[in-house]
Amino acid sequence: MRRFTLAVLLPVCLVATSCGGDDGLSAFAEPGPPVGEAVLPDLTPAPPDNLGTKKIAGRWHVSFSTIIVNVGEGDLLLRATRADEGPWGAEQLVPYSASGAEAVPLPVSLAWGGDGHDHWHVVRVASVWLTELGKDGQALERDKSRIDTKIGFCFYDHTHQLERGSETNVYSSKSCGGEDDTLIGMGLSPGWNDTYARNLPGQSVDVTGLPDGKYRMWAEFDEAGWFREASRQNNVTWADFELSTTDGIRLARVTEVGPEPA
């Protein structure tokens, strides 16, 4: 697949003079003016993966891995700046086919990790929740009374999942910044995913008191429609599972999964 350019080459830097350093921020420098056509990313979640049960502070949870994949042609780029310790101002850098990028303001909030992830996160850019499956196999998609507690995402190239895009990762967690930084950046290349494993904080939903039965675990990216994408028709998927109790131990067995990134 052809890679597109931002001033020079997006995976290298946005402005030729900004390259250098090992914090990964060279890719989030001020872009040149957009020339050509917008090359949009397309973010889609994989079905919640590695479902299992565990106790947290004496309460039963169903835990899962969250995987967000860029199936589009353009990089997903977020840049955020602030003055000293003031509020963050964030924008999406939309690459263009000939050169440059368009900086689009984003109404997102950022939060410091505080959970062993010592970098900044976009608050609630993705969410996971449970609904009961009826006898007809249908579920209430928007009943979010049982939802994950994850603080947010610092998205970057974690795993090359699809046969497209760069063979090596372009963006890392380094650019998600330190607590006192005034410039941070996040990027996800075409064909790459951002994975949050089930053992990380917030990667579970409390099922204490939930009766045994059949349930659907939903996963959604960018419910609020903050980011510019090639499509918003693939932002939701799911995994069905059966919750049971044996000798006081709660178990979750996956029975079916929803659409996969392609």
C-alpha positions as CSV (number, residue, x, y, z in Angstrom):
1,M,0.0,0.0,0.0
2,R,1.3,3.5,-0.8
3,R,2.3,5.6,2.2
4,F,1.3,9.2,2.2
5,T,3.4,12.3,3.0
6,L,3.1,15.1,5.5
7,A,5.6,17.8,4.4
8,V,8.3,15.1,4.1
9,L,7.2,11.6,5.2
10,L,4.7,11.2,8.0
11,P,6.4,8.2,9.6
12,V,9.5,10.3,9.8
13,C,8.3,13.8,10.8
14,L,5.8,16.5,9.9
15,V,8.4,19.2,9.2
16,A,11.8,18.4,7.9
17,T,13.6,20.5,10.5
18,S,11.8,18.9,13.4
19,C,13.3,15.4,13.3
20,G,15.5,14.2,16.1
21,G,15.3,13.1,19.7
22,D,14.0,9.8,21.1
23,D,10.6,10.9,22.6
24,G,8.7,10.3,19.4
25,L,7.4,13.8,19.2
26,S,9.0,14.7,15.9
27,A,6.0,13.2,14.2
28,F,3.7,15.7,15.9
29,A,5.4,19.0,15.0
30,E,3.5,21.8,13.3
31,P,2.5,20.4,9.9
32,G,2.8,22.2,6.6
33,P,-0.3,23.4,4.8
34,P,-2.5,20.5,3.4
35,V,-2.1,19.8,-0.3
36,G,-4.1,17.2,-2.1
37,E,-6.9,15.1,-0.5
38,A,-7.4,14.1,3.1
39,V,-6.2,10.5,3.9
40,L,-8.3,9.4,6.7
41,P,-7.8,6.8,9.4
42,D,-10.5,4.3,10.2
43,L,-10.6,3.0,13.8
44,T,-12.5,-0.1,14.6
45,P,-12.5,-2.3,17.8
46,A,-11.9,-6.0,17.7
47,P,-14.3,-8.1,19.8
48,P,-13.4,-8.1,23.5
49,D,-10.7,-10.7,23.7
50,N,-9.3,-13.2,26.4
51,L,-12.5,-13.0,28.5
52,G,-12.1,-14.4,32.0
53,T,-13.3,-14.0,35.5
54,K,-11.4,-12.7,38.6
55,K,-12.0,-11.2,42.0
56,I,-11.1,-7.6,42.6
57,A,-11.4,-6.3,46.2
58,G,-13.8,-9.2,46.9
59,R,-16.1,-8.6,43.9
60,W,-16.4,-10.8,40.8
61,H,-15.4,-9.2,37.5
62,V,-15.3,-10.3,33.9
63,S,-12.0,-9.1,32.5
64,F,-11.0,-8.7,28.8
65,S,-8.4,-7.3,26.4
66,T,-9.4,-4.2,24.4
67,I,-8.0,-4.0,20.9
68,I,-8.4,-1.0,18.6
69,V,-7.3,-1.3,14.9
70,N,-6.6,1.3,12.3
71,V,-8.1,-0.3,9.1
72,G,-7.9,3.0,7.1
73,E,-5.3,4.4,4.8
74,G,-4.2,7.4,7.0
75,D,-2.5,7.6,10.3
76,L,-4.6,8.6,13.4
77,L,-2.7,11.4,15.0
78,L,-3.5,13.4,18.1
79,R,-1.4,16.3,19.3
80,A,-2.0,18.2,22.6
81,T,-0.4,21.2,24.1
82,R,-0.8,23.3,27.2
83,A,0.8,26.2,29.1
84,D,2.6,24.9,32.2
85,E,0.1,22.9,34.1
86,G,-3.0,24.4,32.5
87,P,-5.7,22.6,30.5
88,W,-4.8,20.6,27.4
89,G,-5.8,21.7,24.0
90,A,-6.0,18.8,21.6
91,E,-6.2,18.5,17.8
92,Q,-6.3,15.7,15.2
93,L,-3.6,16.0,12.5
94,V,-5.3,14.8,9.3
95,P,-2.7,13.8,6.7
96,Y,-3.1,14.9,3.0
97,S,-2.1,12.9,0.0
98,A,0.5,15.3,-1.5
99,S,1.9,17.0,1.6
100,G,1.0,18.7,4.9
101,A,-1.9,18.1,7.2
102,E,-5.1,19.7,8.6
103,A,-5.1,20.4,12.3
104,V,-8.7,19.8,13.5
105,P,-9.6,20.9,17.1
106,L,-10.8,18.0,19.3
107,P,-13.2,18.4,22.3
108,V,-11.5,15.6,24.2
109,S,-10.3,15.5,27.8
110,L,-6.9,14.1,28.8
111,A,-6.1,12.5,32.1
112,W,-2.8,11.3,33.8
113,G,-2.6,7.5,34.0
114,G,-2.4,7.0,37.7
115,D,-2.7,3.2,37.2
116,G,0.9,2.2,36.5
117,H,0.6,3.8,33.0
118,D,2.7,6.8,33.6
119,H,1.6,8.9,30.7
120,W,-1.4,10.8,29.4
121,H,-4.7,9.2,28.2
122,V,-7.7,10.4,26.1
123,V,-10.6,10.0,28.5
124,R,-13.3,7.5,27.4
125,V,-12.3,7.4,23.8
126,A,-13.3,3.7,23.9
127,S,-15.6,1.8,26.2
128,V,-16.8,-1.7,27.0
129,W,-20.1,-2.7,28.7
130,L,-22.4,-5.7,29.4
131,T,-26.0,-6.3,28.4
132,E,-28.2,-9.3,28.9
133,L,-29.0,-11.5,26.0
134,G,-32.7,-12.3,25.6
135,K,-34.2,-15.6,24.4
136,D,-34.2,-14.2,20.9
137,G,-30.4,-13.5,21.1
138,Q,-30.9,-9.8,21.0
139,A,-29.2,-7.4,23.5
140,L,-29.9,-3.9,24.7
141,E,-27.0,-2.1,23.0
142,R,-27.2,1.2,25.0
143,D,-27.8,-0.1,28.5
144,K,-24.5,1.0,30.1
145,S,-25.3,0.3,33.7
146,R,-22.5,-2.2,33.8
147,I,-19.5,-0.6,32.1
148,D,-15.7,-0.7,32.5
149,T,-13.8,1.7,34.7
150,K,-10.9,2.3,32.3
151,I,-9.5,5.9,32.5
152,G,-8.8,6.2,28.8
153,F,-6.3,5.4,26.0
154,C,-2.9,6.4,25.0
155,F,-3.0,4.9,21.5
156,Y,0.2,3.9,19.7
157,D,1.5,1.1,17.4
158,H,1.3,-2.0,19.6
159,T,0.9,-4.9,17.2
160,H,1.0,-5.1,13.3
161,Q,-2.4,-6.9,12.9
162,L,-3.3,-6.5,9.2
163,E,-1.4,-7.0,6.0
164,R,-1.0,-3.3,5.2
165,G,1.0,-0.4,6.4
166,S,4.6,-0.3,7.7
167,E,6.2,-3.5,8.8
168,T,7.8,-1.7,11.8
169,N,6.0,0.5,14.4
170,V,6.1,4.2,13.8
171,Y,4.5,5.5,17.0
172,S,5.3,4.4,20.6
173,S,4.0,5.2,24.1
174,K,7.0,7.5,24.6
175,S,5.2,10.4,22.9
176,C,2.3,10.1,25.4
177,G,4.4,12.2,27.7
178,G,5.4,12.7,31.3
179,E,3.2,14.3,34.0
180,D,4.8,17.8,33.6
181,D,5.1,17.8,29.8
182,T,3.4,20.6,27.8
183,L,3.4,18.7,24.4
184,I,2.3,15.2,23.8
185,G,1.3,13.1,20.8
186,M,-0.5,9.8,20.0
187,G,-0.4,7.9,16.7
188,L,-1.8,4.7,15.2
189,S,-0.5,3.6,11.8
190,P,-2.6,1.8,9.2
191,G,-2.7,-2.0,9.8
192,W,-1.6,-1.6,13.4
193,N,-3.5,-2.1,16.7
194,D,-3.4,-0.6,20.1
195,T,-3.9,-3.4,22.7
196,Y,-4.8,-3.1,26.4
197,A,-4.4,-6.5,28.0
198,R,-6.9,-8.0,30.4
199,N,-4.6,-7.8,33.4
200,L,-4.3,-4.0,33.2
201,P,-6.3,-1.7,35.5
202,G,-9.8,-0.9,34.3
203,Q,-10.0,-3.9,31.9
204,S,-13.0,-5.5,33.5
205,V,-16.7,-5.1,34.3
206,D,-18.2,-5.8,37.7
207,V,-20.6,-8.8,37.6
208,T,-21.1,-9.2,41.3
209,G,-24.8,-10.1,41.9
210,L,-25.4,-10.7,38.2
211,P,-27.3,-14.0,37.8
212,D,-25.9,-16.8,35.7
213,G,-27.0,-16.5,32.1
214,K,-26.1,-15.3,28.6
215,Y,-24.6,-11.8,28.1
216,R,-23.1,-9.7,25.4
217,M,-20.0,-7.6,26.0
218,W,-19.9,-4.6,23.7
219,A,-16.8,-2.6,22.6
220,E,-17.1,0.8,21.0
221,F,-14.5,3.4,19.8
222,D,-15.2,7.1,19.8
223,E,-18.9,7.1,20.6
224,A,-19.0,10.9,20.7
225,G,-17.7,11.2,17.2
226,W,-14.7,13.3,18.1
227,F,-12.3,12.0,15.4
228,R,-12.5,12.3,11.6
229,E,-12.6,8.8,10.1
230,A,-13.2,7.2,6.8
231,S,-16.2,5.4,8.3
232,R,-18.2,5.3,11.5
233,Q,-20.1,2.2,10.5
234,N,-17.5,-0.1,12.1
235,N,-17.0,1.5,15.5
236,V,-19.0,-1.1,17.5
237,T,-18.5,-4.9,18.0
238,W,-19.2,-7.5,20.7
239,A,-18.5,-10.9,22.2
240,D,-21.3,-13.1,23.6
241,F,-20.6,-15.3,26.6
242,E,-22.3,-17.5,29.2
243,L,-21.8,-16.6,32.8
244,S,-22.0,-19.5,35.3
245,T,-21.2,-20.4,38.9
246,T,-19.6,-23.6,40.0
247,D,-18.8,-24.2,43.7
248,G,-18.8,-20.5,44.3
249,I,-16.4,-19.8,41.3
250,R,-17.8,-17.6,38.5
251,L,-16.9,-18.6,34.9
252,A,-17.3,-16.9,31.6
253,R,-17.4,-19.0,28.4
254,V,-17.4,-17.2,25.0
255,T,-20.0,-18.5,22.6
256,E,-19.9,-16.1,19.7
257,V,-18.1,-12.9,18.6
258,G,-19.1,-9.9,16.4
259,P,-17.4,-8.2,13.4
260,E,-13.6,-8.4,13.3
261,P,-11.3,-5.6,11.9
262,A,-10.6,-6.2,8.2
